[in-house]
Amino acid sequence: MMQLAYLVDLGRYPIDRPGSSACAQLIADLQRDLAADGCAVLPEFVHEAGIARLAAEADAVADKGHKSFSRTNAYFSKDDRTLPETHPVRQFYDRSNAFIPADNFGAGSPLRAIYEFPGFMPFIREALGEPEDRFFRYDDPLADVIINMVEAGQGFPWHFDTNNYTVTLAIQNGDGGGEFEYAPMLRTPADENYDGVARVLAGGSPLVRKLVLQPGDLQIFRGRYSLHRVAPVEGPRRRYVGIFSFVEQEGMCGGVERTRQLYGRVLPRHYEREGLRTDALRD
């Protein structure tokens, strides 16, 4: 597996030196940002040479991405006709982008080298303030480490993530557009806050924030609780974002319906673990 120094700016982000004062300060800074709005960014976490390697990898497997064009709601669930027509669950939007599944990133993958570096998961876990027995890699063979690929005119409408913590790495931006917008911590494990979701979907909510990530930026985001979207990309250059996923329960895997929507296929493991969730929130 590729050495981390070939990818990450370890001078600025010493995740290879856990327990050092520099690493402790970095973690404290991230904890502060996450406490404020569920989002923290490490600018230029991957250096220029590392980004070149990651972009080349993305280009090499771009044809493996599952492109989908559909209408979906914020929960990736089916319509529920027992609810009023104005309910957020019944608001469907066009979704058009692609995900390159995790089984395209093998042992020699630079993207996987970051995800599986022994110090990476503990670093993220400490930043999130999670105990060791409630923080694991996503045990999904199609979705633990993936690339989101967006082309001209495509984007991702408002949605919540299935897994509690999402860590993303900006690899390549489009020529324009592609801004990340989010409404921080809009719901909790005990409260869907449908009224708040409805206000964001209607537009003009003061809770919405906009973030423009640059190639090499690492983002830690509580996407299970924060409604978010990606604005349509402009121009011929693709937008690539690597996604590293972590969950609270060992063995968690994506649901069948959502996995089929995002990757165009499911594996036996998805059926076997359909009910293994830590909450009763809509997907």
C-alpha positions in Angstrom: 0.0 0.0 0.0 1.2 3.5 -0.9 3.0 5.4 1.9 0.9 8.2 3.4 3.7 10.8 2.9 3.2 10.5 -0.8 -0.3 11.8 -0.4 -0.9 13.8 2.9 0.9 16.9 4.1 2.1 15.3 7.3 4.1 18.4 8.3 0.9 20.4 8.6 -1.4 17.5 9.6 0.7 15.1 11.8 -1.8 12.2 11.9 1.2 9.9 11.9 2.3 11.3 15.3 -0.7 10.6 17.6 -0.1 11.9 21.1 2.1 14.8 19.9 1.2 18.3 20.9 0.7 19.3 17.3 -1.7 16.5 16.7 -3.6 17.2 19.9 -4.0 20.9 18.9 -5.3 19.8 15.5 -7.9 17.5 17.1 -9.0 20.3 19.5 -9.5 22.7 16.5 -11.6 20.1 14.7 -13.6 19.4 17.8 -14.4 23.1 18.2 -15.6 23.3 14.5 -17.7 20.2 14.7 -19.3 21.3 17.9 -20.2 24.6 16.2 -22.1 23.2 13.2 -21.3 19.6 12.5 -18.7 20.4 9.9 -14.9 20.8 9.9 -12.4 21.3 7.0 -8.7 20.6 6.8 -7.4 22.8 3.9 -4.8 21.1 1.6 -4.8 17.9 3.7 -3.5 16.2 0.6 -0.6 18.0 -1.0 -0.4 18.8 -4.7 1.5 15.7 -5.7 -1.0 13.6 -3.8 -3.9 15.2 -5.6 -2.3 14.5 -8.9 -2.2 10.8 -8.0 -5.7 10.7 -6.8 -7.1 12.6 -9.8 -5.2 10.1 -12.1 -6.8 7.2 -10.2 -10.3 8.8 -10.5 -9.8 9.3 -14.3 -8.7 5.6 -14.7 -11.9 4.2 -13.1 -14.3 6.9 -14.1 -16.0 4.5 -16.6 -16.8 2.2 -13.6 -19.1 4.9 -12.1 -22.8 4.1 -11.9 -24.6 7.0 -13.5 -28.2 7.4 -12.4 -30.9 9.8 -13.3 -33.9 9.7 -11.0 -36.2 11.5 -8.7 -35.6 11.1 -5.0 -36.6 12.6 -1.7 -34.2 13.7 1.1 -34.4 10.2 2.7 -33.8 8.0 -0.4 -37.2 6.4 0.4 -40.3 5.6 -1.5 -43.3 7.8 -1.6 -45.6 7.6 1.4 -49.2 8.4 0.3 -50.4 8.3 3.9 -48.7 11.6 4.4 -49.9 15.1 3.2 -48.6 16.1 -0.2 -46.6 18.9 1.3 -44.7 16.6 3.7 -40.9 16.5 3.1 -41.0 12.7 2.6 -43.2 13.4 -0.5 -41.0 16.1 -2.0 -39.0 14.5 -4.9 -36.2 16.1 -6.9 -34.1 15.2 -9.9 -30.9 13.5 -9.0 -28.1 13.1 -11.6 -24.6 12.1 -10.8 -22.4 9.0 -10.4 -20.6 7.0 -7.7 -17.6 4.9 -8.4 -18.0 1.9 -6.0 -15.5 0.8 -3.4 -14.6 -2.4 -5.1 -12.8 -0.4 -7.7 -10.3 0.8 -5.1 -8.1 -2.1 -4.2 -4.9 -2.6 -2.2 -2.8 -0.4 -4.5 -5.3 2.5 -4.4 -4.0 5.9 -3.1 -7.6 6.7 -2.0 -7.8 3.5 0.0 -4.3 4.1 1.4 -5.6 7.1 3.2 -8.7 5.4 4.5 -6.9 2.3 5.7 -3.8 4.1 7.2 -3.8 2.8 10.8 -3.8 6.3 12.3 -6.5 7.8 10.1 -9.6 6.2 11.8 -8.4 7.0 15.4 -7.7 10.6 14.3 -11.2 11.0 12.8 -12.7 9.3 15.9 -11.0 11.6 18.3 -12.0 14.7 16.3 -15.6 13.5 16.5 -15.2 12.7 20.2 -16.5 9.1 19.8 -15.6 6.2 22.0 -13.7 3.3 20.4 -16.6 0.9 20.8 -18.9 3.2 18.8 -16.7 4.1 15.8 -16.0 1.7 12.9 -15.2 1.6 9.2 -18.4 1.2 7.1 -18.6 -2.5 6.5 -20.0 -2.1 3.0 -18.0 -3.6 0.0 -19.5 -1.1 -2.4 -19.5 2.0 -0.2 -16.7 2.2 2.4 -14.4 4.3 0.2 -15.8 5.7 -3.0 -15.6 8.6 -5.4 -18.6 10.8 -6.2 -18.3 11.9 -9.9 -20.4 14.8 -11.2 -20.4 16.1 -14.7 -21.8 19.3 -16.3 -25.4 20.0 -15.3 -25.4 17.3 -12.7 -25.7 17.7 -8.9 -27.1 16.1 -5.8 -30.4 17.4 -4.3 -31.1 17.9 -0.6 -30.6 14.6 1.4 -29.4 13.0 4.6 -26.6 10.5 4.7 -27.2 6.9 5.9 -24.1 6.7 8.0 -23.6 9.1 10.9 -20.2 10.5 9.9 -18.9 11.2 6.4 -15.4 12.2 5.7 -14.9 13.6 2.2 -11.8 14.6 0.2 -12.1 17.1 -2.7 -10.0 15.7 -5.6 -11.0 17.8 -8.6 -13.5 20.6 -9.0 -15.6 21.3 -12.1 -15.1 24.5 -14.1 -17.9 26.1 -12.1 -20.7 25.3 -9.7 -20.6 22.3 -7.4 -20.9 24.3 -4.2 -21.7 22.3 -1.1 -24.7 23.6 0.9 -25.9 22.3 4.2 -28.3 23.0 7.1 -26.3 21.9 10.2 -27.7 19.4 12.7 -31.2 19.8 11.4 -32.5 16.5 13.0 -31.5 14.3 15.9 -31.8 10.5 16.5 -35.1 11.3 18.3 -36.6 14.0 16.2 -36.9 14.1 12.4 -37.8 17.9 12.5 -39.9 17.7 9.4 -40.9 21.4 9.8 -37.3 22.4 9.7 -36.6 20.2 6.7 -39.6 21.6 4.9 -38.3 25.2 5.3 -34.9 24.2 3.8 -36.6 22.5 0.9 -38.8 25.5 0.2 -35.7 27.7 -0.1 -34.5 30.8 1.8 -33.9 29.1 5.2 -31.4 31.2 7.2 -29.8 27.9 8.5 -28.3 27.0 5.1 -24.5 27.5 4.7 -22.4 27.3 1.6 -18.9 25.8 1.4 -16.5 25.8 -1.6 -13.9 23.0 -1.1 -10.7 23.1 -3.0 -8.7 20.0 -4.3 -6.9 18.5 -1.3 -9.3 19.7 1.3 -10.6 17.1 3.8 -14.0 17.6 5.3 -15.5 15.9 8.4 -19.3 16.1 8.3 -22.2 14.8 10.4 -24.3 14.1 7.3 -26.8 11.8 9.0 -28.2 14.8 10.9 -27.4 17.7 8.5 -29.5 18.2 5.4 -27.1 18.9 2.5 -26.8 19.1 -1.3 -24.3 19.7 -4.1 -25.2 22.4 -6.6 -25.0 21.5 -10.4 -21.5 21.5 -11.9 -20.7 23.7 -14.8 -18.2 23.1 -17.7 -16.6 19.9 -19.2 -14.3 19.1 -16.3 -15.7 16.5 -13.9 -16.0 17.1 -10.1 -14.4 14.3 -8.1 -14.9 13.9 -4.4 -13.6 10.9 -2.4 -15.8 9.7 0.4 -14.5 7.8 3.5 -17.3 6.4 5.6 -17.5 5.6 9.3 -20.4 4.3 11.5 -21.3 3.7 15.1 -22.0 0.0 15.0 -19.6 -2.7 13.8 -20.8 -4.5 10.7 -23.2 -1.8 9.4 -24.0 -1.9 5.7 -26.1 0.1 3.4 -29.8 -0.7 2.9 -30.9 -2.5 -0.3 -33.1 0.3 -1.8 -30.5 3.0 -1.3 -27.6 0.8 -2.5 -29.4 0.0 -5.7 -30.2 3.6 -6.3 -26.6 4.8 -5.8 -24.5 1.9 -7.3 -26.9 0.1 -9.6 -26.4 -3.2 -7.9 -26.5 -4.9 -4.5 -24.6 -7.8 -3.0 -25.7 -10.6 -0.7 -24.3 -8.7 2.3 -26.8 -5.9 1.8 -29.7 -8.2 2.1 -28.2 -10.0 5.1 -27.7 -6.8 7.0 -30.8 -4.8 5.9 -32.0 -4.4 9.5 -28.7 -3.6 11.3 -29.3 0.0 12.2 -28.7 2.0 15.4 -31.8 4.3 15.0 -35.2 4.4 13.5 -34.7 7.4 11.3 -35.7 7.3 7.6 -32.8 6.3 5.5 
